Amino acid sequence: MSGARTLWEEGHEPGRQVVALGLALTLTVVVLDIAVDGRVGPVFDVAFVLMCLVVAVLVRPEDFFTVGVLPPLVMLVSFVLVAISLPHALAPSETALVPTVANGLADHAVALGIGYAGCLLCLAIRDQFLRGRRST
């Protein structure tokens, strides 16, 4: 059967490359958002959700676990880097690293939840689709 491939069959990138892509996209958006607004704002939230979906579609099936744990780690790493370099972009009144990161995570928890849920849902759909294709 040589029909056209569906979106659910397209993922072919190794996990390490997808992790690097997700982190690079997220950090790029963080830098651009801070350059425009002076803080991490709603633009980051939308881009983060989209990044979560993109990496879930691009990864090869053997590396689903890697992408399944990626969104919270990418957000945490991004916010730690921002808190080290420009803490006022996450929390105007905080100066210590941990409270600044915690404030950033709390402020962007909805984006994290939506992005993570979308990522896991996409991976689950891809897994079910691929299992169905193998059994036929």
Secondary structure, DSSP 4 states (H G I P E B T S, - for coil): --PPPPGGG---B-HHHHHHHHHHHHHHHHHHHHHHHSS--HHHHHHHHHHHHHHHHHB-GGGHHHHHTHHHHHHHHHHHHHHHH-GGGT-TT--SHHHHHHHHHHHTHHHHHHHHHHHHHHHHHHHHHHHHHHH-
